Amino acid sequence: MPVNRASGTRDLLPETMIRRLSVIETVRGVFARFGFLPLETPAIERIETLMGKYGAEGDQLIYKILKRGEGGVRGEVDLALRYDLTVPLARVVAMNPGLSMPFKRYQIQPVWRADRPQKGRFREFYQCDVDTVGCEEMWADAEALAVVDSALRALGFAGFTIKLNHRALLRALVEEVGAGDRETGVLVAIDKLDKIGKKGVTAELERCGLDSAAIERLWSLIDLGGAEGLELLREQLPAASQALAQLDEVLEYTAAMGVPSGTVRFDPTLARGLSYYTGPVFEVVVEKPAIGSIAGGGRYDNLIGIFGKKSVPAVGVSLGLERILVVMEELGMFGELPTATTQVLVTVFDDDSRVLALEQAAALRQAGINAEVWMKAPGKLAKQFKYANKAGIARVLTCGPKEREEGQVTLKHMESGEQWTGPLDQAIARIQG
Amino acid sequence: MPVNRASGTRDLLPETMIRRLSVIETVRGVFARFGFLPLETPAIERIETLMGKYGAEGDQLIYKILKRGEGGVRGEVDLALRYDLTVPLARVVAMNPGLSMPFKRYQIQPVWRADRPQKGRFREFYQCDVDTVGCEEMWADAEALAVVDSALRALGFAGFTIKLNHRALLRALVEEVGAGDRETGVLVAIDKLDKIGKKGVTAELERCGLDSAAIERLWSLIDLGGAEGLELLREQLPAASQALAQLDEVLEYTAAMGVPSGTVRFDPTLARGLSYYTGPVFEVVVEKPAIGSIAGGGRYDNLIGIFGKKSVPAVGVSLGLERILVVMEELGMFGELPTATTQVLVTVFDDDSRVLALEQAAALRQAGINAEVWMKAPGKLAKQFKYANKAGIARVLTCGPKEREEGQVTLKHMESGEQWTGPLDQAIARIQG
């Protein structure tokens, strides 16, 4: 039988997995450092929970599952695969009115999108989300920025910027140029600035029906970012004063939380696609490689209300694990991170040494050392050393007839070539030390 | 909009998740201790990879997914959700001929079965599998037993038995009583001994067409377990001599690997349902509560050959995470394991103290301490202490006007009630110490 994987998916083999697990562990640790608690939701949601939450294109990309027991080509569809981690969170909050608020949770799980497979894009990929539900104050927004800053620094990232904007500010801008009835079109155009440049955006704005005066006015308001941009808008756009005050708060709190100055930058052109955002929005971009954003989020005070009886404010951020891994790989950030978890290979000298080798490995494990025993038929030791080398195992333990007689073992460090002979308990101490 | 979860699934809220993560971390650590490496496969497999591998009932329980972009009631089905971790492993081995053998991998991931929901049974549940592919020697089988023994002991289990049997021995038994053409029926009957007793099994064997002499002969051969049972069969069933010699090897190697004597027990009535086993089979049962097996596995030398060009021997064991968690819960094995990961709540005295509190929390986090800041409006401290208590946060840090003026903080240990006042850096040292 010929064998294939489902299109657009991939297997994560050990070398890849060891790095992923290390990154996930670091991220999880930072999330907990800020007091966020773990949540997991089922991969399978009722189809009506997901449909209509991600726009028309999103509905198309949701994986749909047949009703239990039905097969063939005429089954009924009642379930679907998780598409993101935000909608399931909103469902959980609505279903658990007893949750104490604010509910600070993180969630690290795969999501599925029936997208066309392409380089670096997969139909199953992990998201790492942190959200604070039930707090409308800007310190929750600032904390979302601070936790993403800490997570990225803990992973070794340095050259990144957190772009910050506010949905209400964008709305005020659109109204200022008389396009309040074409908000989505104008924002979609502005959002493309990085991709199609100022000229391209101008053409799109013309297609939205903005005249040249309006377009000029718009550029004059969003041309500047950073502190100067905030100052300009404070003077020129009184309708955005509340949004600007909230951004000031976010900046003050992120500084108090230890986010290095210059990391967060106001960017009036940042729109973010998802329509459910209501307040501050943000996105993390790296200087290189050119890969788009590696994290993003914002405040969405109206989403949970769709599911529940009452409206509940919420703000969160999602780290794109797959992109983060691509960047770390391309920038050589894994450095000395080992690609193996096994620390010692215990060799087997001959058939009569098998039980002794198993006992030696058991003693190593008892001491907390990751050890494996040569699994194939004994034979030449050179072959066993070669295997250790290929597998990235740092040390090899051997015990030939002479050592066995004297109650000793030989420990070889593969990289340095250093050899040492002595009793097993001293070998264990050397490995631990 | 009313909100529901998909039937037979559940959300894992923080308190549950913290325990699960701790158990998974322990199991993962033991797997690595034995030199097993992590693997993950996609949740979505091609439907033809899964169909026909789990029997007719299994085919019914596989979740089937519609082809990309198709919806409604007439879509074509081409994908399916992972049903176990063994078939995906076999696919991975067949698709990656370059894998160096033996391939020792572990895999901790959910699987999905469209079973009828019932107490303690879920449609999405985790399996923790360890397999050695490419080694036909009995030390690989023994290692599967040793790793499951170590994992359970690391979790705090003591009263458990690993039942051991051999598929070839079962076949010899069935042939010995002249029922070689009814092997499945006879094995299914024997497998029910724990559930329906000797009388029930006898009735089923009669339904299989065994006469009373054959049934009596069968009972005389399988009545004894343990070392005596092995001895009896060695005398009475020469056709099983190779299988018995392999079981001797397994027992010798597990002892060398440090599995305590008495843990592994030969049980000639252990059949295990899955038809793909070819050699030793084993199952872990706990003395209490009555929950069936919490782990099981065996040798399956012919499964990978179905997918690939050549036959590859393999042996593995699967730990049932959900059942292990149920047993640990029922036996009170979580003991002192905290239900919170946050170590310190930093209180906010009044509106003017917000920034100071954020700075204090940042300093704690910088020192590796998990800290959260009171998120609601300041107000009474008693409310903030109550929250810490409810959330299981061990320590509360306060800083009133007097302490602020003197550059000090007060640290209260919630359980002992002990209070201490001093500079923040000393507070940090106390928490760390």
HADDOCK unambig.tbl for C-alpha pairs under 7 A between the chains (distance, minus, plus):
assign (segid A and resid 1 and name CA) (segid B and resid 306 and name CA) 6.50 0.50 0.50
assign (segid A and resid 1 and name CA) (segid B and resid 307 and name CA) 5.50 0.50 0.50
assign (segid A and resid 2 and name CA) (segid B and resid 307 and name CA) 6.50 0.50 0.50
assign (segid A and resid 3 and name CA) (segid B and resid 91 and name CA) 6.73 0.50 0.50
assign (segid A and resid 3 and name CA) (segid B and resid 95 and name CA) 6.77 0.50 0.50
assign (segid A and resid 3 and name CA) (segid B and resid 307 and name CA) 5.94 0.50 0.50
assign (segid A and resid 5 and name CA) (segid B and resid 45 and name CA) 6.36 0.50 0.50
assign (segid A and resid 5 and name CA) (segid B and resid 46 and name CA) 6.41 0.50 0.50
assign (segid A and resid 6 and name CA) (segid B and resid 44 and name CA) 6.64 0.50 0.50
assign (segid A and resid 6 and name CA) (segid B and resid 45 and name CA) 5.27 0.50 0.50
assign (segid A and resid 6 and name CA) (segid B and resid 46 and name CA) 5.00 0.50 0.50
assign (segid A and resid 9 and name CA) (segid B and resid 42 and name CA) 6.23 0.50 0.50
assign (segid A and resid 10 and name CA) (segid B and resid 41 and name CA) 6.92 0.50 0.50
assign (segid A and resid 10 and name CA) (segid B and resid 42 and name CA) 6.33 0.50 0.50
assign (segid A and resid 11 and name CA) (segid B and resid 40 and name CA) 6.09 0.50 0.50
assign (segid A and resid 11 and name CA) (segid B and resid 41 and name CA) 4.62 0.50 0.50
assign (segid A and resid 11 and name CA) (segid B and resid 42 and name CA) 6.28 0.50 0.50
assign (segid A and resid 12 and name CA) (segid B and resid 39 and name CA) 5.77 0.50 0.50
assign (segid A and resid 12 and name CA) (segid B and resid 40 and name CA) 5.05 0.50 0.50
assign (segid A and resid 12 and name CA) (segid B and resid 41 and name CA) 6.15 0.50 0.50
assign (segid A and resid 13 and name CA) (segid B and resid 39 and name CA) 5.19 0.50 0.50
assign (segid A and resid 13 and name CA) (segid B and resid 40 and name CA) 6.86 0.50 0.50
assign (segid A and resid 14 and name CA) (segid B and resid 37 and name CA) 5.63 0.50 0.50
assign (segid A and resid 14 and name CA) (segid B and resid 38 and name CA) 5.05 0.50 0.50
assign (segid A and resid 14 and name CA) (segid B and resid 39 and name CA) 5.35 0.50 0.50
assign (segid A and resid 17 and name CA) (segid B and resid 38 and name CA) 5.97 0.50 0.50
assign (segid A and resid 17 and name CA) (segid B and resid 39 and name CA) 6.29 0.50 0.50
assign (segid A and resid 18 and name CA) (segid B and resid 38 and name CA) 6.78 0.50 0.50
assign (segid A and resid 32 and name CA) (segid B and resid 341 and name CA) 6.40 0.50 0.50
assign (segid A and resid 32 and name CA) (segid B and resid 342 and name CA) 6.69 0.50 0.50
assign (segid A and resid 32 and name CA) (segid B and resid 370 and name CA) 6.12 0.50 0.50
assign (segid A and resid 33 and name CA) (segid B and resid 365 and name CA) 6.08 0.50 0.50
assign (segid A and resid 33 and name CA) (segid B and resid 369 and name CA) 6.35 0.50 0.50
assign (segid A and resid 33 and name CA) (segid B and resid 370 and name CA) 3.83 0.50 0.50
assign (segid A and resid 33 and name CA) (segid B and resid 371 and name CA) 5.91 0.50 0.50
assign (segid A and resid 34 and name CA) (segid B and resid 370 and name CA) 5.99 0.50 0.50
assign (segid A and resid 34 and name CA) (segid B and resid 371 and name CA) 5.57 0.50 0.50
assign (segid A and resid 34 and name CA) (segid B and resid 372 and name CA) 5.52 0.50 0.50
assign (segid A and resid 35 and name CA) (segid B and resid 342 and name CA) 5.10 0.50 0.50
assign (segid A and resid 35 and name CA) (segid B and resid 370 and name CA) 6.11 0.50 0.50
assign (segid A and resid 35 and name CA) (segid B and resid 371 and name CA) 5.62 0.50 0.50
assign (segid A and resid 35 and name CA) (segid B and resid 372 and name CA) 4.86 0.50 0.50
assign (segid A and resid 37 and name CA) (segid B and resid 14 and name CA) 5.63 0.50 0.50
assign (segid A and resid 38 and name CA) (segid B and resid 14 and name CA) 5.05 0.50 0.50
assign (segid A and resid 38 and name CA) (segid B and resid 17 and name CA) 5.97 0.50 0.50
assign (segid A and resid 38 and name CA) (segid B and resid 18 and name CA) 6.78 0.50 0.50
assign (segid A and resid 39 and name CA) (segid B and resid 12 and name CA) 5.78 0.50 0.50
assign (segid A and resid 39 and name CA) (segid B and resid 13 and name CA) 5.19 0.50 0.50
assign (segid A and resid 39 and name CA) (segid B and resid 14 and name CA) 5.35 0.50 0.50
assign (segid A and resid 39 and name CA) (segid B and resid 17 and name CA) 6.30 0.50 0.50
assign (segid A and resid 40 and name CA) (segid B and resid 11 and name CA) 6.10 0.50 0.50
assign (segid A and resid 40 and name CA) (segid B and resid 12 and name CA) 5.06 0.50 0.50
assign (segid A and resid 40 and name CA) (segid B and resid 13 and name CA) 6.87 0.50 0.50
assign (segid A and resid 41 and name CA) (segid B and resid 10 and name CA) 6.92 0.50 0.50
assign (segid A and resid 41 and name CA) (segid B and resid 11 and name CA) 4.63 0.50 0.50
assign (segid A and resid 41 and name CA) (segid B and resid 12 and name CA) 6.16 0.50 0.50
assign (segid A and resid 42 and name CA) (segid B and resid 9 and name CA) 6.22 0.50 0.50
assign (segid A and resid 42 and name CA) (segid B and resid 10 and name CA) 6.33 0.50 0.50
assign (segid A and resid 42 and name CA) (segid B and resid 11 and name CA) 6.27 0.50 0.50
assign (segid A and resid 42 and name CA) (segid B and resid 124 and name CA) 6.92 0.50 0.50
assign (segid A and resid 44 and name CA) (segid B and resid 6 and name CA) 6.63 0.50 0.50
assign (segid A and resid 45 and name CA) (segid B and resid 5 and name CA) 6.37 0.50 0.50
assign (segid A and resid 45 and name CA) (segid B and resid 6 and name CA) 5.27 0.50 0.50
assign (segid A and resid 46 and name CA) (segid B and resid 5 and name CA) 6.42 0.50 0.50
assign (segid A and resid 46 and name CA) (segid B and resid 6 and name CA) 5.03 0.50 0.50
assign (segid A and resid 60 and name CA) (segid B and resid 69 and name CA) 5.55 0.50 0.50
assign (segid A and resid 61 and name CA) (segid B and resid 69 and name CA) 6.60 0.50 0.50
assign (segid A and resid 63 and name CA) (segid B and resid 65 and name CA) 6.84 0.50 0.50
assign (segid A and resid 63 and name CA) (segid B and resid 66 and name CA) 6.99 0.50 0.50
assign (segid A and resid 64 and name CA) (segid B and resid 65 and name CA) 5.75 0.50 0.50
assign (segid A and resid 64 and name CA) (segid B and resid 66 and name CA) 5.66 0.50 0.50
assign (segid A and resid 65 and name CA) (segid B and resid 63 and name CA) 6.86 0.50 0.50
assign (segid A and resid 65 and name CA) (segid B and resid 64 and name CA) 5.75 0.50 0.50
assign (segid A and resid 65 and name CA) (segid B and resid 65 and name CA) 4.40 0.50 0.50
assign (segid A and resid 65 and name CA) (segid B and resid 66 and name CA) 6.12 0.50 0.50
assign (segid A and resid 66 and name CA) (segid B and resid 64 and name CA) 5.66 0.50 0.50
assign (segid A and resid 66 and name CA) (segid B and resid 65 and name CA) 6.12 0.50 0.50
assign (segid A and resid 68 and name CA) (segid B and resid 114 and name CA) 5.79 0.50 0.50
assign (segid A and resid 69 and name CA) (segid B and resid 60 and name CA) 5.58 0.50 0.50
assign (segid A and resid 69 and name CA) (segid B and resid 61 and name CA) 6.64 0.50 0.50
assign (segid A and resid 72 and name CA) (segid B and resid 77 and name CA) 6.84 0.50 0.50
assign (segid A and resid 73 and name CA) (segid B and resid 74 and name CA) 5.55 0.50 0.50
assign (segid A and resid 73 and name CA) (segid B and resid 75 and name CA) 5.80 0.50 0.50
assign (segid A and resid 73 and name CA) (segid B and resid 76 and name CA) 5.15 0.50 0.50
assign (segid A and resid 73 and name CA) (segid B and resid 77 and name CA) 6.62 0.50 0.50
assign (segid A and resid 74 and name CA) (segid B and resid 73 and name CA) 5.57 0.50 0.50
assign (segid A and resid 74 and name CA) (segid B and resid 74 and name CA) 4.79 0.50 0.50
assign (segid A and resid 74 and name CA) (segid B and resid 75 and name CA) 6.90 0.50 0.50
assign (segid A and resid 75 and name CA) (segid B and resid 73 and name CA) 5.86 0.50 0.50
assign (segid A and resid 75 and name CA) (segid B and resid 74 and name CA) 6.93 0.50 0.50
assign (segid A and resid 76 and name CA) (segid B and resid 73 and name CA) 5.19 0.50 0.50
assign (segid A and resid 77 and name CA) (segid B and resid 72 and name CA) 6.92 0.50 0.50
assign (segid A and resid 77 and name CA) (segid B and resid 73 and name CA) 6.64 0.50 0.50
assign (segid A and resid 91 and name CA) (segid B and resid 3 and name CA) 6.73 0.50 0.50
assign (segid A and resid 95 and name CA) (segid B and resid 3 and name CA) 6.77 0.50 0.50
assign (segid A and resid 114 and name CA) (segid B and resid 68 and name CA) 5.79 0.50 0.50
assign (segid A and resid 124 and name CA) (segid B and resid 42 and name CA) 6.91 0.50 0.50
assign (segid A and resid 253 and name CA) (segid B and resid 355 and name CA) 6.62 0.50 0.50
assign (segid A and resid 256 and name CA) (segid B and resid 355 and name CA) 5.95 0.50 0.50
assign (segid A and resid 256 and name CA) (segid B and resid 358 and name CA) 5.83 0.50 0.50
assign (segid A and resid 256 and name CA) (segid B and resid 359 and name CA) 5.13 0.50 0.50
assign (segid A and resid 257 and name CA) (segid B and resid 358 and name CA) 5.48 0.50 0.50
assign (segid A and resid 257 and name CA) (segid B and resid 359 and name CA) 5.51 0.50 0.50
assign (segid A and resid 257 and name CA) (segid B and resid 362 and name CA) 5.27 0.50 0.50
assign (segid A and resid 258 and name CA) (segid B and resid 362 and name CA) 6.23 0.50 0.50
assign (segid A and resid 306 and name CA) (segid B and resid 1 and name CA) 6.50 0.50 0.50
assign (segid A and resid 307 and name CA) (segid B and resid 1 and name CA) 5.50 0.50 0.50
assign (segid A and resid 307 and name CA) (segid B and resid 2 and name CA) 6.51 0.50 0.50
assign (segid A and resid 307 and name CA) (segid B and resid 3 and name CA) 5.94 0.50 0.50
assign (segid A and resid 341 and name CA) (segid B and resid 32 and name CA) 6.40 0.50 0.50
assign (segid A and resid 342 and name CA) (segid B and resid 32 and name CA) 6.71 0.50 0.50
assign (segid A and resid 342 and name CA) (segid B and resid 35 and name CA) 5.10 0.50 0.50
assign (segid A and resid 355 and name CA) (segid B and resid 253 and name CA) 6.62 0.50 0.50
assign (segid A and resid 355 and name CA) (segid B and resid 256 and name CA) 5.96 0.50 0.50
assign (segid A and resid 358 and name CA) (segid B and resid 256 and name CA) 5.82 0.50 0.50
assign (segid A and resid 358 and name CA) (segid B and resid 257 and name CA) 5.49 0.50 0.50
assign (segid A and resid 359 and name CA) (segid B and resid 256 and name CA) 5.12 0.50 0.50
assign (segid A and resid 359 and name CA) (segid B and resid 257 and name CA) 5.52 0.50 0.50
assign (segid A and resid 362 and name CA) (segid B and resid 257 and name CA) 5.28 0.50 0.50
assign (segid A and resid 362 and name CA) (segid B and resid 258 and name CA) 6.22 0.50 0.50
assign (segid A and resid 365 and name CA) (segid B and resid 33 and name CA) 6.10 0.50 0.50
assign (segid A and resid 369 and name CA) (segid B and resid 33 and name CA) 6.36 0.50 0.50
assign (segid A and resid 370 and name CA) (segid B and resid 32 and name CA) 6.12 0.50 0.50
assign (segid A and resid 370 and name CA) (segid B and resid 33 and name CA) 3.84 0.50 0.50
assign (segid A and resid 370 and name CA) (segid B and resid 34 and name CA) 5.98 0.50 0.50
assign (segid A and resid 370 and name CA) (segid B and resid 35 and name CA) 6.11 0.50 0.50
assign (segid A and resid 371 and name CA) (segid B and resid 33 and name CA) 5.94 0.50 0.50
assign (segid A and resid 371 and name CA) (segid B and resid 34 and name CA) 5.57 0.50 0.50
assign (segid A and resid 371 and name CA) (segid B and resid 35 and name CA) 5.64 0.50 0.50
assign (segid A and resid 372 and name CA) (segid B and resid 34 and name CA) 5.54 0.50 0.50
assign (segid A and resid 372 and name CA) (segid B and resid 35 and name CA) 4.88 0.50 0.50
